[in-house]
Amino acid sequence: MKLARWISPALIILGAIDILTGIEMFFFPSSWFYKLVPGVPETGPFNAHLVADGGTFFLAIGVGLLIASRDPTRHWAAIVVAAIAGMMHAALHIWSHEEGILSLDHLTTEVLGIYIPALILIAILFILRRASAARNQG
């Protein structure tokens, strides 16, 4: 079974976005907190160290996705890690909405920046698993 052509470009795009986010968070934490992503200030007081910490994780996930884009079947574990991170990030936001910590004012930003990327990574993993099963049968 041949992999869908969109998988590698999707991994490149998601990886590049994570790397750019990580760079902004690590090197320009106040800019990221106050200007880049709508709604972030409503999560609590600014903490430069905490934002920069988050940036290191985005950088690592982004690099992993770029590596995986070269050969997704070989580097599937990097996609698993990114998908887990994305699902946990989405779960935190869902919980934060449920608890009243976050408003729904910026839901479009969350859907585009958190939920859809996580779902794309999950879809890629299902496709990779199906391709692996087909190879093992044939």
A tleap script that builds the chain and sets N, CA, C and O, in Angstrom:
source leaprc.protein.ff14SB
mol = sequence {
  NMET LYS LEU ALA ARG TRP ILE SER PRO ALA
  LEU ILE ILE LEU GLY ALA ILE ASP ILE LEU
  THR GLY ILE GLU MET PHE PHE PHE PRO SER
  SER TRP PHE TYR LYS LEU VAL PRO GLY VAL
  PRO GLU THR GLY PRO PHE ASN ALA HIE LEU
  VAL ALA ASP GLY GLY THR PHE PHE LEU ALA
  ILE GLY VAL GLY LEU LEU ILE ALA SER ARG
  ASP PRO THR ARG HIE TRP ALA ALA ILE VAL
  VAL ALA ALA ILE ALA GLY MET MET HIE ALA
  ALA LEU HIE ILE TRP SER HIE GLU GLU GLY
  ILE LEU SER LEU ASP HIE LEU THR THR GLU
  VAL LEU GLY ILE TYR ILE PRO ALA LEU ILE
  LEU ILE ALA ILE LEU PHE ILE LEU ARG ARG
  ALA SER ALA ALA ARG ASN GLN CGLY
}
set mol.1.N position { 0.846 -1.183 0.000 }
set mol.1.CA position { 0.000 0.000 0.000 }
set mol.1.C position { 0.886 1.239 0.000 }
set mol.1.O position { 1.772 1.386 0.841 }
set mol.2.N position { 0.635 2.110 -0.941 }
set mol.2.CA position { 1.401 3.341 -1.049 }
set mol.2.C position { 0.798 4.401 -0.134 }
set mol.2.O position { -0.423 4.520 -0.032 }
set mol.3.N position { 1.669 5.178 0.539 }
set mol.3.CA position { 1.196 6.220 1.439 }
set mol.3.C position { 0.608 7.389 0.653 }
set mol.3.O position { 1.036 7.682 -0.463 }
set mol.4.N position { -0.370 8.042 1.249 }
set mol.4.CA position { -0.973 9.223 0.646 }
set mol.4.C position { 0.094 10.300 0.455 }
set mol.4.O position { 0.955 10.498 1.312 }
set mol.5.N position { 0.025 10.978 -0.659 }
set mol.5.CA position { 1.028 11.993 -0.997 }
set mol.5.C position { 1.029 13.186 -0.058 }
set mol.5.O position { 2.039 13.881 0.052 }
set mol.6.N position { -0.065 13.431 0.610 }
set mol.6.CA position { -0.186 14.618 1.452 }
set mol.6.C position { 0.508 14.459 2.801 }
set mol.6.O position { 0.693 15.450 3.508 }
set mol.7.N position { 0.897 13.245 3.178 }
set mol.7.CA position { 1.427 13.008 4.520 }
set mol.7.C position { 2.736 13.764 4.750 }
set mol.7.O position { 2.852 14.496 5.733 }
set mol.8.N position { 3.708 13.606 3.882 }
set mol.8.CA position { 4.988 14.298 4.088 }
set mol.8.C position { 4.840 15.814 4.082 }
set mol.8.O position { 5.394 16.475 4.960 }
set mol.9.N position { 4.108 16.395 3.116 }
set mol.9.CA position { 3.922 17.851 3.181 }
set mol.9.C position { 3.193 18.303 4.456 }
set mol.9.O position { 3.514 19.354 5.011 }
set mol.10.N position { 2.227 17.522 4.916 }
set mol.10.CA position { 1.525 17.877 6.153 }
set mol.10.C position { 2.482 17.860 7.335 }
set mol.10.O position { 2.431 18.745 8.189 }
set mol.11.N position { 3.354 16.859 7.391 }
set mol.11.CA position { 4.330 16.792 8.479 }
set mol.11.C position { 5.310 17.954 8.416 }
set mol.11.O position { 5.707 18.485 9.453 }
set mol.12.N position { 5.704 18.352 7.216 }
set mol.12.CA position { 6.602 19.504 7.055 }
set mol.12.C position { 5.916 20.775 7.550 }
set mol.12.O position { 6.514 21.558 8.288 }
set mol.13.N position { 4.672 20.980 7.148 }
set mol.13.CA position { 3.941 22.185 7.560 }
set mol.13.C position { 3.750 22.204 9.076 }
set mol.13.O position { 4.026 23.214 9.723 }
set mol.14.N position { 3.281 21.096 9.640 }
set mol.14.CA position { 3.066 21.039 11.091 }
set mol.14.C position { 4.386 21.201 11.847 }
set mol.14.O position { 4.439 21.885 12.869 }
set mol.15.N position { 5.450 20.571 11.344 }
set mol.15.CA position { 6.754 20.698 11.984 }
set mol.15.C position { 7.276 22.122 11.926 }
set mol.15.O position { 7.810 22.633 12.910 }
set mol.16.N position { 7.122 22.763 10.777 }
set mol.16.CA position { 7.593 24.146 10.633 }
set mol.16.C position { 6.813 25.091 11.546 }
set mol.16.O position { 7.396 25.989 12.153 }
set mol.17.N position { 5.508 24.891 11.643 }
set mol.17.CA position { 4.693 25.726 12.534 }
set mol.17.C position { 5.144 25.540 13.985 }
set mol.17.O position { 5.270 26.513 14.728 }
set mol.18.N position { 5.386 24.288 14.385 }
set mol.18.CA position { 5.851 24.037 15.755 }
set mol.18.C position { 7.221 24.674 16.001 }
set mol.18.O position { 7.455 25.242 17.068 }
set mol.19.N position { 8.110 24.585 15.040 }
set mol.19.CA position { 9.433 25.193 15.203 }
set mol.19.C position { 9.316 26.711 15.307 }
set mol.19.O position { 9.947 27.321 16.171 }
set mol.20.N position { 8.523 27.320 14.447 }
set mol.20.CA position { 8.345 28.780 14.516 }
set mol.20.C position { 7.694 29.194 15.833 }
set mol.20.O position { 8.072 30.202 16.430 }
set mol.21.N position { 6.715 28.410 16.280 }
set mol.21.CA position { 6.085 28.687 17.574 }
set mol.21.C position { 7.114 28.566 18.693 }
set mol.21.O position { 7.175 29.417 19.581 }
set mol.22.N position { 7.914 27.517 18.650 }
set mol.22.CA position { 8.940 27.307 19.671 }
set mol.22.C position { 9.966 28.424 19.694 }
set mol.22.O position { 10.383 28.864 20.765 }
set mol.23.N position { 10.372 28.881 18.533 }
set mol.23.CA position { 11.338 29.989 18.464 }
set mol.23.C position { 10.735 31.246 19.081 }
set mol.23.O position { 11.378 31.925 19.882 }
set mol.24.N position { 9.503 31.547 18.703 }
set mol.24.CA position { 8.833 32.737 19.253 }
set mol.24.C position { 8.698 32.621 20.771 }
set mol.24.O position { 8.986 33.574 21.495 }
set mol.25.N position { 8.263 31.463 21.250 }
set mol.25.CA position { 8.069 31.273 22.691 }
set mol.25.C position { 9.394 31.338 23.451 }
set mol.25.O position { 9.459 31.914 24.537 }
set mol.26.N position { 10.440 30.754 22.890 }
set mol.26.CA position { 11.724 30.693 23.595 }
set mol.26.C position { 12.458 32.030 23.584 }
set mol.26.O position { 12.949 32.491 24.615 }
set mol.27.N position { 12.524 32.647 22.402 }
set mol.27.CA position { 13.322 33.860 22.272 }
set mol.27.C position { 12.540 35.152 22.521 }
set mol.27.O position { 13.124 36.173 22.886 }
set mol.28.N position { 11.233 35.105 22.327 }
set mol.28.CA position { 10.398 36.308 22.484 }
set mol.28.C position { 9.138 35.966 23.282 }
set mol.28.O position { 8.028 36.135 22.777 }
set mol.29.N position { 9.293 35.490 24.513 }
set mol.29.CA position { 8.137 34.998 25.261 }
set mol.29.C position { 7.037 36.042 25.487 }
set mol.29.O position { 5.856 35.703 25.423 }
set mol.30.N position { 7.398 37.289 25.748 }
set mol.30.CA position { 6.339 38.281 25.995 }
set mol.30.C position { 5.591 38.605 24.706 }
set mol.30.O position { 4.380 38.824 24.733 }
set mol.31.N position { 6.291 38.637 23.590 }
set mol.31.CA position { 5.642 38.861 22.302 }
set mol.31.C position { 4.660 37.727 21.997 }
set mol.31.O position { 3.533 37.974 21.568 }
set mol.32.N position { 5.092 36.493 22.220 }
set mol.32.CA position { 4.200 35.352 21.999 }
set mol.32.C position { 2.987 35.453 22.919 }
set mol.32.O position { 1.854 35.270 22.474 }
set mol.33.N position { 3.215 35.740 24.189 }
set mol.33.CA position { 2.152 35.751 25.183 }
set mol.33.C position { 1.123 36.843 24.912 }
set mol.33.O position { -0.082 36.596 24.974 }
set mol.34.N position { 1.598 38.049 24.612 }
set mol.34.CA position { 0.687 39.182 24.489 }
set mol.34.C position { 0.214 39.482 23.078 }
set mol.34.O position { -0.855 40.068 22.907 }
set mol.35.N position { 0.980 39.097 22.058 }
set mol.35.CA position { 0.659 39.552 20.709 }
set mol.35.C position { 0.357 38.446 19.701 }
set mol.35.O position { -0.490 38.636 18.828 }
set mol.36.N position { 1.017 37.308 19.795 }
set mol.36.CA position { 0.930 36.331 18.715 }
set mol.36.C position { -0.363 35.530 18.736 }
set mol.36.O position { -1.018 35.396 17.702 }
set mol.37.N position { -0.740 35.002 19.878 }
set mol.37.CA position { -1.890 34.105 19.951 }
set mol.37.C position { -3.008 34.772 20.744 }
set mol.37.O position { -2.842 35.048 21.932 }
set mol.38.N position { -4.137 35.032 20.106 }
set mol.38.CA position { -5.249 35.669 20.822 }
set mol.38.C position { -5.710 34.805 22.002 }
set mol.38.O position { -5.809 33.583 21.893 }
set mol.39.N position { -5.986 35.460 23.118 }
set mol.39.CA position { -6.545 34.767 24.268 }
set mol.39.C position { -5.545 34.249 25.277 }
set mol.39.O position { -5.939 33.868 26.380 }
set mol.40.N position { -4.263 34.221 24.942 }
set mol.40.CA position { -3.276 33.673 25.875 }
set mol.40.C position { -3.263 34.429 27.205 }
set mol.40.O position { -3.195 33.788 28.253 }
set mol.41.N position { -3.324 35.768 27.210 }
set mol.41.CA position { -3.279 36.465 28.493 }
set mol.41.C position { -4.405 36.093 29.464 }
set mol.41.O position { -4.260 36.266 30.674 }
set mol.42.N position { -5.526 35.583 28.940 }
set mol.42.CA position { -6.612 35.202 29.841 }
set mol.42.C position { -6.296 33.915 30.615 }
set mol.42.O position { -7.054 33.530 31.505 }
set mol.43.N position { -5.188 33.251 30.284 }
set mol.43.CA position { -4.828 32.004 30.979 }
set mol.43.C position { -4.145 32.253 32.314 }
set mol.43.O position { -3.964 31.322 33.099 }
set mol.44.N position { -3.764 33.492 32.582 }
set mol.44.CA position { -3.106 33.805 33.849 }
set mol.44.C position { -1.983 34.792 33.629 }
set mol.44.O position { -1.760 35.246 32.507 }
set mol.45.N position { -1.270 35.128 34.699 }
set mol.45.CA position { -0.199 36.114 34.585 }
set mol.45.C position { 0.963 35.609 33.725 }
set mol.45.O position { 1.233 34.410 33.653 }
set mol.46.N position { 1.626 36.539 33.090 }
set mol.46.CA position { 2.775 36.222 32.242 }
set mol.46.C position { 3.916 35.666 33.082 }
set mol.46.O position { 4.236 36.196 34.146 }
set mol.47.N position { 4.523 34.596 32.592 }
set mol.47.CA position { 5.697 33.985 33.219 }
set mol.47.C position { 6.662 33.634 32.087 }
set mol.47.O position { 6.477 32.629 31.401 }
set mol.48.N position { 7.683 34.456 31.895 }
set mol.48.CA position { 8.621 34.284 30.770 }
set mol.48.C position { 9.280 32.914 30.795 }
set mol.48.O position { 9.451 32.292 29.747 }
set mol.49.N position { 9.648 32.441 31.968 }
set mol.49.CA position { 10.315 31.147 32.067 }
set mol.49.C position { 9.373 30.032 31.608 }
set mol.49.O position { 9.785 29.142 30.864 }
set mol.50.N position { 8.129 30.076 32.043 }
set mol.50.CA position { 7.172 29.035 31.683 }
set mol.50.C position { 6.891 29.044 30.180 }
set mol.50.O position { 6.814 27.985 29.556 }
set mol.51.N position { 6.740 30.224 29.603 }
set mol.51.CA position { 6.517 30.316 28.155 }
set mol.51.C position { 7.726 29.763 27.398 }
set mol.51.O position { 7.561 29.000 26.446 }
set mol.52.N position { 8.935 30.139 27.811 }
set mol.52.CA position { 10.148 29.640 27.150 }
set mol.52.C position { 10.274 28.129 27.311 }
set mol.52.O position { 10.699 27.444 26.381 }
set mol.53.N position { 9.911 27.603 28.479 }
set mol.53.CA position { 9.890 26.147 28.666 }
set mol.53.C position { 8.996 25.484 27.621 }
set mol.53.O position { 9.389 24.505 26.986 }
set mol.54.N position { 7.796 26.024 27.453 }
set mol.54.CA position { 6.881 25.486 26.451 }
set mol.54.C position { 7.486 25.543 25.058 }
set mol.54.O position { 7.287 24.638 24.248 }
set mol.55.N position { 8.222 26.608 24.786 }
set mol.55.CA position { 8.873 26.744 23.483 }
set mol.55.C position { 9.851 25.624 23.195 }
set mol.55.O position { 9.972 25.178 22.054 }
set mol.56.N position { 10.560 25.160 24.236 }
set mol.56.CA position { 11.522 24.074 24.010 }
set mol.56.C position { 10.812 22.816 23.544 }
set mol.56.O position { 11.337 22.072 22.714 }
set mol.57.N position { 9.627 22.577 24.072 }
set mol.57.CA position { 8.880 21.385 23.672 }
set mol.57.C position { 8.354 21.515 22.245 }
set mol.57.O position { 8.394 20.557 21.472 }
set mol.58.N position { 7.860 22.708 21.900 }
set mol.58.CA position { 7.416 22.919 20.521 }
set mol.58.C position { 8.578 22.737 19.547 }
set mol.58.O position { 8.409 22.148 18.480 }
set mol.59.N position { 9.752 23.240 19.910 }
set mol.59.CA position { 10.924 23.057 19.043 }
set mol.59.C position { 11.231 21.573 18.833 }
set mol.59.O position { 11.455 21.133 17.706 }
set mol.60.N position { 11.241 20.820 19.909 }
set mol.60.CA position { 11.559 19.393 19.806 }
set mol.60.C position { 10.516 18.642 18.977 }
set mol.60.O position { 10.872 17.819 18.134 }
set mol.61.N position { 9.243 18.916 19.209 }
set mol.61.CA position { 8.182 18.261 18.443 }
set mol.61.C position { 8.314 18.631 16.967 }
set mol.61.O position { 8.175 17.772 16.097 }
set mol.62.N position { 8.579 19.898 16.685 }
set mol.62.CA position { 8.728 20.342 15.298 }
set mol.62.C position { 9.878 19.662 14.593 }
set mol.62.O position { 9.737 19.243 13.444 }
set mol.63.N position { 11.013 19.545 15.257 }
set mol.63.CA position { 12.163 18.860 14.655 }
set mol.63.C position { 11.813 17.395 14.400 }
set mol.63.O position { 12.146 16.851 13.347 }
set mol.64.N position { 11.148 16.763 15.350 }
set mol.64.CA position { 10.733 15.367 15.167 }
set mol.64.C position { 9.821 15.202 13.962 }
set mol.64.O position { 9.965 14.239 13.208 }
set mol.65.N position { 8.890 16.119 13.770 }
set mol.65.CA position { 7.988 16.026 12.620 }
set mol.65.C position { 8.726 16.251 11.306 }
set mol.65.O position { 8.423 15.601 10.305 }
set mol.66.N position { 9.699 17.172 11.303 }
set mol.66.CA position { 10.474 17.370 10.073 }
set mol.66.C position { 11.295 16.130 9.734 }
set mol.66.O position { 11.406 15.754 8.567 }
set mol.67.N position { 11.861 15.503 10.741 }
set mol.67.CA position { 12.594 14.247 10.512 }
set mol.67.C position { 11.638 13.181 9.983 }
set mol.67.O position { 11.951 12.473 9.025 }
set mol.68.N position { 10.479 13.075 10.613 }
set mol.68.CA position { 9.497 12.067 10.199 }
set mol.68.C position { 8.995 12.312 8.777 }
set mol.68.O position { 8.633 11.363 8.081 }
set mol.69.N position { 8.968 13.553 8.342 }
set mol.69.CA position { 8.459 13.855 6.994 }
set mol.69.C position { 9.299 13.205 5.900 }
set mol.69.O position { 8.798 12.949 4.805 }
set mol.70.N position { 10.562 12.940 6.186 }
set mol.70.CA position { 11.448 12.321 5.193 }
set mol.70.C position { 11.069 10.861 4.927 }
set mol.70.O position { 11.171 10.385 3.797 }
set mol.71.N position { 10.635 10.162 5.964 }
set mol.71.CA position { 10.241 8.758 5.843 }
set mol.71.C position { 9.282 8.424 6.986 }
set mol.71.O position { 9.698 7.867 8.002 }
set mol.72.N position { 7.994 8.764 6.823 }
set mol.72.CA position { 7.035 8.588 7.911 }
set mol.72.C position { 6.936 7.156 8.439 }
set mol.72.O position { 6.730 6.957 9.637 }
set mol.73.N position { 7.077 6.172 7.577 }
set mol.73.CA position { 6.965 4.786 8.050 }
set mol.73.C position { 8.145 4.401 8.939 }
set mol.73.O position { 7.998 3.597 9.860 }
set mol.74.N position { 9.294 4.966 8.666 }
set mol.74.CA position { 10.480 4.673 9.470 }
set mol.74.C position { 10.492 5.455 10.788 }
set mol.74.O position { 10.950 4.952 11.814 }
set mol.75.N position { 9.986 6.683 10.745 }
set mol.75.CA position { 10.045 7.568 11.912 }
set mol.75.C position { 8.664 7.779 12.537 }
set mol.75.O position { 8.354 8.866 13.026 }
set mol.76.N position { 7.853 6.747 12.517 }
set mol.76.CA position { 6.492 6.836 13.036 }
set mol.76.C position { 6.457 7.205 14.519 }
set mol.76.O position { 5.499 7.830 14.974 }
set mol.77.N position { 7.492 6.826 15.280 }
set mol.77.CA position { 7.490 7.123 16.720 }
set mol.77.C position { 7.488 8.630 16.980 }
set mol.77.O position { 6.882 9.086 17.949 }
set mol.78.N position { 8.152 9.397 16.135 }
set mol.78.CA position { 8.139 10.859 16.299 }
set mol.78.C position { 6.726 11.403 16.082 }
set mol.78.O position { 6.316 12.364 16.734 }
set mol.79.N position { 5.997 10.788 15.173 }
set mol.79.CA position { 4.615 11.207 14.918 }
set mol.79.C position { 3.737 10.832 16.101 }
set mol.79.O position { 2.840 11.590 16.472 }
set mol.80.N position { 3.985 9.671 16.695 }
set mol.80.CA position { 3.235 9.264 17.890 }
set mol.80.C position { 3.447 10.285 19.010 }
set mol.80.O position { 2.488 10.719 19.648 }
set mol.81.N position { 4.694 10.664 19.243 }
set mol.81.CA position { 4.999 11.641 20.302 }
set mol.81.C position { 4.284 12.959 20.022 }
set mol.81.O position { 3.684 13.542 20.925 }
set mol.82.N position { 4.344 13.429 18.781 }
set mol.82.CA position { 3.686 14.687 18.423 }
set mol.82.C position { 2.173 14.578 18.579 }
set mol.82.O position { 1.528 15.520 19.040 }
set mol.83.N position { 1.604 13.441 18.200 }
set mol.83.CA position { 0.157 13.243 18.334 }
set mol.83.C position { -0.254 13.219 19.806 }
set mol.83.O position { -1.276 13.801 20.172 }
set mol.84.N position { 0.524 12.559 20.639 }
set mol.84.CA position { 0.225 12.543 22.076 }
set mol.84.C position { 0.287 13.957 22.638 }
set mol.84.O position { -0.598 14.366 23.389 }
set mol.85.N position { 1.326 14.703 22.280 }
set mol.85.CA position { 1.450 16.087 22.745 }
set mol.85.C position { 0.249 16.909 22.276 }
set mol.85.O position { -0.314 17.691 23.042 }
set mol.86.N position { -0.134 16.728 21.027 }
set mol.86.CA position { -1.276 17.464 20.484 }
set mol.86.C position { -2.582 17.101 21.165 }
set mol.86.O position { -3.401 17.974 21.453 }
set mol.87.N position { -2.781 15.815 21.423 }
set mol.87.CA position { -4.012 15.379 22.104 }
set mol.87.C position { -4.061 15.901 23.537 }
set mol.87.O position { -5.114 16.324 24.016 }
set mol.88.N position { -2.920 15.869 24.215 }
set mol.88.CA position { -2.886 16.384 25.589 }
set mol.88.C position { -3.126 17.893 25.611 }
set mol.88.O position { -3.821 18.400 26.492 }
set mol.89.N position { -2.557 18.605 24.650 }
set mol.89.CA position { -2.767 20.047 24.538 }
set mol.89.C position { -4.253 20.325 24.299 }
set mol.89.O position { -4.827 21.214 24.928 }
set mol.90.N position { -4.874 19.569 23.394 }
set mol.90.CA position { -6.302 19.732 23.114 }
set mol.90.C position { -7.137 19.411 24.352 }
set mol.90.O position { -8.080 20.136 24.670 }
set mol.91.N position { -6.797 18.333 25.048 }
set mol.91.CA position { -7.542 17.949 26.250 }
set mol.91.C position { -7.452 19.044 27.316 }
set mol.91.O position { -8.438 19.330 27.994 }
set mol.92.N position { -6.283 19.650 27.466 }
set mol.92.CA position { -6.124 20.739 28.428 }
set mol.92.C position { -7.037 21.915 28.085 }
set mol.92.O position { -7.645 22.519 28.968 }
set mol.93.N position { -7.123 22.230 26.794 }
set mol.93.CA position { -7.981 23.337 26.391 }
set mol.93.C position { -9.455 22.997 26.580 }
set mol.93.O position { -10.228 23.851 27.013 }
set mol.94.N position { -9.850 21.793 26.273 }
set mol.94.CA position { -11.243 21.378 26.490 }
set mol.94.C position { -11.575 21.465 27.977 }
set mol.94.O position { -12.620 21.996 28.351 }
set mol.95.N position { -10.691 20.948 28.818 }
set mol.95.CA position { -10.892 21.017 30.265 }
set mol.95.C position { -10.947 22.472 30.734 }
set mol.95.O position { -11.781 22.825 31.567 }
set mol.96.N position { -10.058 23.316 30.198 }
set mol.96.CA position { -10.024 24.729 30.592 }
set mol.96.C position { -11.327 25.441 30.230 }
set mol.96.O position { -11.789 26.310 30.968 }
set mol.97.N position { -11.912 25.075 29.103 }
set mol.97.CA position { -13.219 25.643 28.741 }
set mol.97.C position { -14.290 25.160 29.708 }
set mol.97.O position { -15.122 25.936 30.179 }
set mol.98.N position { -14.255 23.878 29.990 }
set mol.98.CA position { -15.249 23.284 30.890 }
set mol.98.C position { -15.181 23.907 32.287 }
set mol.98.O position { -16.213 24.104 32.930 }
set mol.99.N position { -13.983 24.214 32.752 }
set mol.99.CA position { -13.796 24.798 34.082 }
set mol.99.C position { -13.992 26.314 34.109 }
set mol.99.O position { -13.963 26.928 35.175 }
set mol.100.N position { -14.189 26.910 32.943 }
set mol.100.CA position { -14.390 28.351 32.882 }
set mol.100.C position { -13.099 29.159 32.914 }
set mol.100.O position { -13.128 30.377 33.095 }
set mol.101.N position { -11.969 28.484 32.739 }
set mol.101.CA position { -10.676 29.169 32.744 }
set mol.101.C position { -10.469 29.923 31.428 }
set mol.101.O position { -9.891 31.010 31.409 }
set mol.102.N position { -10.941 29.339 30.342 }
set mol.102.CA position { -10.844 29.968 29.020 }
set mol.102.C position { -12.244 30.263 28.500 }
set mol.102.O position { -13.176 29.489 28.716 }
set mol.103.N position { -12.379 31.388 27.815 }
set mol.103.CA position { -13.644 31.711 27.173 }
set mol.103.C position { -13.669 31.072 25.784 }
set mol.103.O position { -12.666 30.545 25.303 }
set mol.104.N position { -14.816 31.134 25.171 }
set mol.104.CA position { -14.949 30.613 23.809 }
set mol.104.C position { -14.684 31.702 22.765 }
set mol.104.O position { -14.909 31.492 21.573 }
set mol.105.N position { -14.206 32.864 23.218 }
set mol.105.CA position { -13.970 33.982 22.308 }
set mol.105.C position { -12.946 33.664 21.217 }
set mol.105.O position { -13.008 34.226 20.123 }
set mol.106.N position { -12.025 32.782 21.508 }
set mol.106.CA position { -10.944 32.493 20.557 }
set mol.106.C position { -10.991 31.039 20.101 }
set mol.106.O position { -9.957 30.444 19.796 }
set mol.107.N position { -12.170 30.480 20.055 }
set mol.107.CA position { -12.324 29.065 19.701 }
set mol.107.C position { -11.817 28.775 18.287 }
set mol.107.O position { -11.255 27.708 18.041 }
set mol.108.N position { -12.007 29.700 17.368 }
set mol.108.CA position { -11.521 29.488 16.000 }
set mol.108.C position { -10.008 29.303 15.990 }
set mol.108.O position { -9.494 28.423 15.298 }
set mol.109.N position { -9.298 30.119 16.747 }
set mol.109.CA position { -7.842 29.994 16.841 }
set mol.109.C position { -7.459 28.630 17.406 }
set mol.109.O position { -6.518 27.998 16.925 }
set mol.110.N position { -8.181 28.181 18.417 }
set mol.110.CA position { -7.888 26.878 19.025 }
set mol.110.C position { -8.179 25.738 18.057 }
set mol.110.O position { -7.392 24.799 17.943 }
set mol.111.N position { -9.299 25.820 17.367 }
set mol.111.CA position { -9.644 24.759 16.412 }
set mol.111.C position { -8.565 24.652 15.344 }
set mol.111.O position { -8.099 23.556 15.033 }
set mol.112.N position { -8.169 25.789 14.786 }
set mol.112.CA position { -7.166 25.780 13.714 }
set mol.112.C position { -5.761 25.453 14.224 }
set mol.112.O position { -5.001 24.770 13.537 }
set mol.113.N position { -5.408 25.931 15.418 }
set mol.113.CA position { -4.038 25.787 15.900 }
set mol.113.C position { -3.775 24.609 16.807 }
set mol.113.O position { -2.622 24.222 17.000 }
set mol.114.N position { -4.840 24.021 17.377 }
set mol.114.CA position { -4.636 22.926 18.330 }
set mol.114.C position { -5.368 21.657 17.900 }
set mol.114.O position { -4.752 20.604 17.740 }
set mol.115.N position { -6.703 21.762 17.712 }
set mol.115.CA position { -7.507 20.565 17.480 }
set mol.115.C position { -7.258 19.935 16.107 }
set mol.115.O position { -7.060 18.725 16.005 }
set mol.116.N position { -7.268 20.748 15.063 }
set mol.116.CA position { -7.065 20.196 13.712 }
set mol.116.C position { -5.670 19.590 13.549 }
set mol.116.O position { -5.561 18.486 13.014 }
set mol.117.N position { -4.593 20.264 13.987 }
set mol.117.CA position { -3.280 19.600 13.873 }
set mol.117.C position { -3.216 18.260 14.606 }
set mol.117.O position { -2.625 17.308 14.097 }
set mol.118.N position { -3.816 18.175 15.795 }
set mol.118.CA position { -3.823 16.900 16.526 }
set mol.118.C position { -4.584 15.841 15.742 }
set mol.118.O position { -4.140 14.696 15.659 }
set mol.119.N position { -5.713 16.205 15.171 }
set mol.119.CA position { -6.504 15.247 14.385 }
set mol.119.C position { -5.766 14.805 13.121 }
set mol.119.O position { -5.853 13.644 12.721 }
set mol.120.N position { -5.045 15.726 12.500 }
set mol.120.CA position { -4.249 15.364 11.315 }
set mol.120.C position { -3.194 14.331 11.694 }
set mol.120.O position { -3.007 13.349 10.976 }
set mol.121.N position { -2.504 14.538 12.807 }
set mol.121.CA position { -1.475 13.581 13.239 }
set mol.121.C position { -2.091 12.219 13.563 }
set mol.121.O position { -1.504 11.184 13.246 }
set mol.122.N position { -3.248 12.214 14.181 }
set mol.122.CA position { -3.931 10.949 14.468 }
set mol.122.C position { -4.309 10.250 13.164 }
set mol.122.O position { -4.134 9.038 13.034 }
set mol.123.N position { -4.821 11.006 12.208 }
set mol.123.CA position { -5.172 10.421 10.902 }
set mol.123.C position { -3.939 9.826 10.222 }
set mol.123.O position { -4.005 8.736 9.653 }
set mol.124.N position { -2.828 10.535 10.282 }
set mol.124.CA position { -1.585 10.017 9.695 }
set mol.124.C position { -1.192 8.702 10.359 }
set mol.124.O position { -0.780 7.763 9.678 }
set mol.125.N position { -1.312 8.630 11.658 }
set mol.125.CA position { -0.957 7.384 12.360 }
set mol.125.C position { -1.859 6.232 11.953 }
set mol.125.O position { -1.387 5.106 11.798 }
set mol.126.N position { -3.148 6.493 11.778 }
set mol.126.CA position { -4.055 5.432 11.310 }
set mol.126.C position { -3.661 4.967 9.906 }
set mol.126.O position { -3.673 3.769 9.622 }
set mol.127.N position { -3.316 5.903 9.039 }
set mol.127.CA position { -2.893 5.548 7.676 }
set mol.127.C position { -1.601 4.731 7.717 }
set mol.127.O position { -1.475 3.728 7.015 }
set mol.128.N position { -0.651 5.160 8.535 }
set mol.128.CA position { 0.617 4.416 8.654 }
set mol.128.C position { 0.373 3.012 9.194 }
set mol.128.O position { 0.986 2.050 8.731 }
set mol.129.N position { -0.513 2.894 10.165 }
set mol.129.CA position { -0.822 1.574 10.736 }
set mol.129.C position { -1.467 0.681 9.692 }
set mol.129.O position { -1.123 -0.496 9.578 }
set mol.130.N position { -2.395 1.232 8.935 }
set mol.130.CA position { -3.048 0.449 7.881 }
set mol.130.C position { -2.054 0.011 6.803 }
set mol.130.O position { -2.117 -1.116 6.311 }
set mol.131.N position { -1.144 0.904 6.444 }
set mol.131.CA position { -0.125 0.565 5.449 }
set mol.131.C position { 0.798 -0.513 5.990 }
set mol.131.O position { 1.189 -1.417 5.252 }
set mol.132.N position { 1.144 -0.435 7.243 }
set mol.132.CA position { 2.005 -1.438 7.859 }
set mol.132.C position { 1.320 -2.806 7.893 }
set mol.132.O position { 1.950 -3.827 7.616 }
set mol.133.N position { 0.046 -2.821 8.228 }
set mol.133.CA position { -0.702 -4.082 8.253 }
set mol.133.C position { -0.799 -4.684 6.859 }
set mol.133.O position { -0.688 -5.899 6.699 }
set mol.134.N position { -1.003 -3.849 5.852 }
set mol.134.CA position { -1.086 -4.333 4.479 }
set mol.134.C position { 0.249 -4.916 4.016 }
set mol.134.O position { 0.272 -5.930 3.319 }
set mol.135.N position { 1.355 -4.287 4.397 }
set mol.135.CA position { 2.679 -4.797 4.037 }
set mol.135.C position { 2.932 -6.149 4.702 }
set mol.135.O position { 3.492 -7.057 4.088 }
set mol.136.N position { 2.518 -6.272 5.950 }
set mol.136.CA position { 2.737 -7.512 6.692 }
set mol.136.C position { 1.896 -8.663 6.167 }
set mol.136.O position { 2.286 -9.823 6.305 }
set mol.137.N position { 0.742 -8.362 5.563 }
set mol.137.CA position { -0.113 -9.397 5.008 }
set mol.137.C position { 0.379 -9.865 3.650 }
set mol.137.O position { 0.215 -11.027 3.277 }
set mol.138.N position { 0.991 -8.930 2.913 }
set mol.138.CA position { 1.354 -9.255 1.532 }
set mol.138.C position { 2.740 -9.605 1.364 }
set mol.138.O position { 3.172 -9.899 0.249 }
savepdb mol mol.pdb
quit
